[in-house]
Amino acid sequence: MIKKHIVIFSAVISLLFISVIWQVAESHIHNGLMQVSAKLFGKPLSQIASFDESGIPMRSLGKKESHYDPLLVARAAHEANLHRQLSGGNDADFLLLTDWLLAQINETDSTCFIDYRFDLPEYGQKAPWQSALSQAALMNVLAARAGMQRDLNIYSKAQRTLNTLSPKAAGLSFALSDSSYWYMQYPSPEPDYVLSGMINVLLELHRYYDQTNYPLAKTLYDNGMRALKQKLPEFDYHGYSYYDLKGHKASRGQHQAHIKLLSKVLEFGEDSQILQMRNRWQKADSYPVFWQMMMVPQPLRILAYVLALLAMWLISYLLLSAPQRKVPDDPEHSSS
């Protein structure tokens, strides 16, 4: 095989191989790169989770910079509770995590909060600040702890945590109308409209109502669904999704997360508008990644794809050209 043919053949093989890998595993590759970056450079390319000596999750923001994140702890507590219920295991992990949450709560007569104690400049948050998403996750694990121990005091804290999601109660929700509320992951006078945060709050509200049958949770869920349906068309970009309405396009992993979240909402009841958008985004995600990168050009995503393609091209070229570099051992043509 002559050199020109080897170059072309290895390029075609590499393009097909990397495109298939990227199609089915891009999000996993991205997450792996985050972990590698954190280990090699001490600074992740994005926020990742770590743990303190007691096993409490923390948010790693950079080299030697980690902070407690109430949302991470509440979600870990939820997983520990599920494990406790399904496997009949001990309660130690669930109690550890919920004890930490209970110790961080700030209370008033009508509300309970957990503060974030680090700044988040990209969304204009100065410590201390609160999030509708962490509050929603917190109320469910407190309700679960109260149910496990038949503790009315902890149940009262869960109810007062739910209260913070009402408009004007704590500034964590924005009233689009009297019956349409947007729940803010990053609170501000004018919402950033983070889609994944909003849908996750709705899921938590539905879970809380299932646990407690408390009417306010159902009202807040219904009003949130109206807001989601009102704003959802604005998140569409040629079949792909925005992360928020500040103009940040979702990464492949975020886009796939949006699809999964809409699917979870549909489990609570069919809705033609949400179903149509879920299917539209799902169809767009099935298109070849090369087309996706043309439709939604994101420099880091394109760079990672190109670097992987070049590396694969080099490897395949070296493997295919190796036999050509060997000198034939032909005694008929050897000098006497």
C-alpha positions in Angstrom: 0.0 0.0 0.0 1.5 3.3 -1.1 1.9 6.1 1.4 -0.9 8.3 0.0 -3.4 5.4 0.3 -2.3 4.7 3.8 -2.9 8.4 4.8 -6.4 8.4 3.3 -7.4 5.0 4.6 -6.2 5.7 8.1 -8.1 9.1 8.0 -11.3 7.4 7.0 -11.0 4.7 9.7 -10.2 7.3 12.4 -13.2 9.5 11.4 -15.6 6.6 11.5 -14.2 5.2 14.8 -14.1 8.5 16.7 -17.5 9.6 15.4 -19.1 6.4 16.7 -17.3 6.7 20.1 -18.4 10.3 20.4 -22.0 9.5 19.4 -22.5 7.0 22.2 -20.1 8.0 24.9 -19.3 11.8 24.6 -20.8 12.6 28.0 -18.8 9.8 29.7 -15.6 10.9 28.0 -16.3 14.5 29.2 -16.8 13.3 32.8 -13.6 11.3 32.6 -11.6 14.3 31.4 -12.9 16.2 34.5 -11.5 13.6 36.8 -8.2 13.3 35.0 -7.8 17.1 35.0 -8.4 17.2 38.8 -5.8 14.5 39.4 -3.1 15.9 37.1 -3.4 19.6 37.7 -5.2 19.9 41.0 -7.9 21.9 39.3 -10.9 20.4 37.5 -12.2 21.8 34.2 -15.5 22.0 35.9 -16.9 21.5 39.4 -16.6 18.0 40.8 -17.4 16.3 44.1 -15.0 15.3 46.8 -15.5 14.3 50.5 -14.3 15.5 53.9 -12.8 13.1 56.5 -16.3 12.4 57.9 -17.7 11.4 54.4 -19.6 14.6 53.8 -19.7 15.6 50.1 -17.9 18.8 49.1 -17.7 20.8 45.9 -14.1 21.0 44.5 -13.7 24.3 42.7 -10.0 24.3 42.1 -6.6 23.5 43.7 -7.0 23.2 47.4 -10.4 24.9 47.2 -13.4 22.8 48.3 -16.7 24.0 49.9 -19.7 22.3 51.4 -22.6 22.3 49.0 -26.0 21.7 50.6 -27.4 20.3 47.4 -24.7 17.6 47.2 -25.2 16.6 50.8 -29.0 16.5 50.5 -28.8 14.4 47.3 -26.3 12.0 49.0 -28.8 11.8 52.0 -31.6 10.9 49.5 -29.5 8.1 48.0 -28.5 6.8 51.5 -32.2 6.7 52.4 -33.1 4.8 49.3 -30.3 2.3 50.0 -31.5 2.0 53.6 -35.1 1.3 52.5 -34.3 -1.1 49.6 -31.6 -3.1 51.1 -32.6 -3.0 54.8 -29.1 -1.7 55.6 -28.2 0.4 58.6 -29.2 4.0 59.0 -25.7 5.4 59.7 -25.0 7.2 56.4 -28.5 8.7 56.3 -28.3 9.9 59.9 -24.8 11.3 59.3 -25.8 13.3 56.3 -29.1 14.6 57.7 -27.4 15.4 61.0 -25.0 17.7 59.1 -27.9 19.3 57.3 -29.8 19.9 60.5 -26.8 21.5 62.1 -26.5 24.0 59.2 -30.1 25.2 59.2 -31.0 28.8 60.0 -34.6 29.1 61.3 -37.3 31.7 61.6 -40.9 31.2 62.7 -42.0 30.4 59.1 -38.8 29.4 57.2 -35.7 27.2 57.4 -32.7 27.9 55.2 -29.3 26.4 54.5 -26.8 28.9 53.2 -24.1 28.5 50.5 -20.9 29.9 52.0 -18.9 30.5 48.9 -19.3 32.9 46.0 -20.5 31.9 42.6 -19.5 34.9 40.4 -20.7 33.4 37.1 -24.3 33.7 38.4 -23.8 36.8 40.6 -24.0 35.0 43.9 -22.2 36.4 47.0 -22.0 34.3 50.2 -24.2 33.7 52.0 -26.9 32.8 49.4 -29.6 30.3 49.0 -31.0 28.2 46.1 -34.5 27.0 45.4 -33.0 23.7 44.3 -31.0 23.0 47.4 -34.1 24.0 49.5 -36.3 21.6 47.6 -33.9 18.7 48.0 -33.5 19.6 51.7 -37.2 19.5 52.5 -37.5 16.0 51.2 -34.7 14.5 53.2 -35.9 16.2 56.3 -39.4 14.8 55.7 -37.8 11.4 55.3 -35.9 11.7 58.5 -39.0 12.9 60.3 -41.0 10.0 59.0 -38.3 7.5 60.0 -38.1 8.8 63.6 -41.7 10.0 64.0 -40.1 13.4 64.8 -42.6 16.3 64.6 -39.9 18.9 65.2 -37.9 17.8 62.1 -41.2 17.6 60.2 -41.8 21.3 61.1 -38.4 22.2 59.7 -39.3 20.4 56.4 -42.6 22.3 56.2 -40.8 25.6 56.8 -38.2 24.7 54.2 -41.1 24.2 51.7 -42.4 27.6 52.6 -39.3 29.3 51.2 -40.3 28.3 47.7 -43.4 30.5 47.8 -43.0 33.9 46.1 -42.1 36.8 48.4 -41.2 34.3 51.2 -37.5 34.2 50.5 -36.8 35.5 47.0 -36.2 32.0 45.6 -39.1 32.0 43.2 -40.3 34.5 40.6 -44.0 35.0 39.9 -44.6 35.1 36.1 -48.3 35.5 37.1 -50.5 34.8 40.2 -50.6 31.2 39.2 -47.2 30.7 37.4 -44.0 30.5 39.4 -40.4 30.0 38.3 -38.1 28.5 40.9 -34.6 29.9 40.8 -31.5 27.8 41.3 -29.5 31.1 41.3 -31.8 33.8 42.8 -31.8 37.3 41.3 -34.3 40.1 40.8 -34.7 38.9 37.2 -34.3 35.1 36.8 -31.6 33.5 34.7 -34.1 30.7 34.0 -31.8 27.7 34.5 -33.9 24.8 33.0 -32.4 21.8 34.8 -32.7 23.6 38.2 -36.3 24.4 37.6 -37.3 20.9 36.5 -35.5 19.4 39.4 -37.4 21.6 41.9 -40.6 20.4 40.3 -39.6 16.8 40.8 -38.7 17.5 44.4 -42.1 19.2 44.9 -43.9 16.2 43.5 -41.9 13.8 45.7 -42.7 16.0 48.8 -46.4 15.9 48.0 -46.2 12.1 47.6 -44.5 11.8 51.0 -46.7 14.3 53.0 -49.9 15.0 51.0 -49.4 18.6 52.0 -51.5 20.9 49.8 -48.9 23.7 49.5 -46.5 21.3 47.7 -49.2 20.5 45.2 -50.0 24.2 44.6 -46.4 25.1 44.1 -45.9 22.1 41.7 -48.9 23.1 39.6 -47.9 26.7 39.5 -44.3 25.7 38.5 -45.6 23.4 35.7 -47.5 26.4 34.3 -44.3 28.4 34.3 -42.3 25.6 32.7 -44.7 25.2 29.9 -44.8 28.9 29.4 -41.0 29.3 29.0 -40.1 25.9 27.5 -40.3 27.0 23.9 -37.7 29.7 24.6 -35.1 27.0 25.5 -35.2 25.4 22.0 -32.4 26.1 19.6 -32.9 24.3 16.3 -33.7 21.1 18.2 -31.1 21.6 20.8 -31.5 23.2 24.2 -30.2 26.2 26.1 -28.9 25.7 29.6 -30.5 29.0 30.7 -32.1 32.0 29.0 -28.9 34.1 29.3 -27.9 32.5 26.0 -25.7 29.7 27.3 -26.2 26.7 25.0 -26.4 23.3 26.8 -23.4 21.0 26.4 -24.2 17.5 25.1 -24.4 16.1 28.7 -26.7 19.0 29.8 -28.9 18.5 26.7 -29.2 14.8 27.5 -30.0 15.7 31.1 -32.8 18.0 29.9 -34.3 15.1 27.9 -34.2 12.8 30.9 -35.7 15.4 33.2 -38.6 16.1 30.8 -39.1 12.3 30.6 -39.4 12.2 34.4 -42.0 15.0 34.3 -44.0 13.0 31.8 -44.2 10.0 34.2 -46.5 12.2 36.3 -49.0 12.6 33.5 -49.0 13.1 29.7 -48.6 16.6 28.4 -48.5 17.2 24.6 -46.3 20.3 24.8 -43.6 18.7 27.0 -43.8 15.4 25.0 -43.3 17.3 21.7 -40.2 19.1 23.1 -38.8 16.0 24.6 -39.1 14.1 21.4 -37.7 17.0 19.3 -34.6 17.2 21.6 -34.2 13.5 21.6 -34.3 13.3 17.8 -31.7 16.1 17.5 -29.4 14.3 19.9 -29.5 11.2 17.7 -28.0 13.0 14.8 -24.3 12.4 14.0 -22.0 14.4 16.3 -20.4 16.1 13.3 -23.8 17.6 12.4 -24.4 18.5 16.0 -21.2 20.4 16.2 -22.1 22.3 13.1 -25.5 23.3 14.4 -24.3 24.1 17.9 -20.6 25.1 17.6 -18.9 25.0 21.0 -15.1 25.5 20.9 -14.0 23.1 23.6 -16.3 20.4 22.4 -14.9 20.7 18.8 -11.3 20.9 20.1 -11.7 17.7 22.1 -13.2 15.9 19.1 -10.5 17.1 16.7 -7.7 16.2 19.1 -9.1 12.7 19.6 -9.5 12.4 15.8 -5.8 13.5 15.2 -4.5 11.1 17.8 -6.5 8.2 16.3 -5.3 9.1 12.8 -1.7 9.1 13.9 -2.1 5.7 15.7 -3.8 4.1 12.7 -1.3 5.5 10.3 1.6 4.2 12.2 0.0 0.7 12.5 -0.8 0.5 8.8 2.5 1.8 7.6 4.6 -0.3 9.9 4.7 -3.3 7.5 5.8 -1.0 4.7 8.9 0.1 6.6 10.2 -3.4 7.0 13.1 -4.3 4.7 12.3 -7.5 2.8 14.6 -10.4 3.5 14.9 -11.8 0.0 18.1 -14.0 -0.5 17.7 -13.9 -4.4 18.3 -10.1 -4.4 21.0 -10.1 -1.7 24.6 -9.3 -2.8 27.0 -12.2 -2.8 
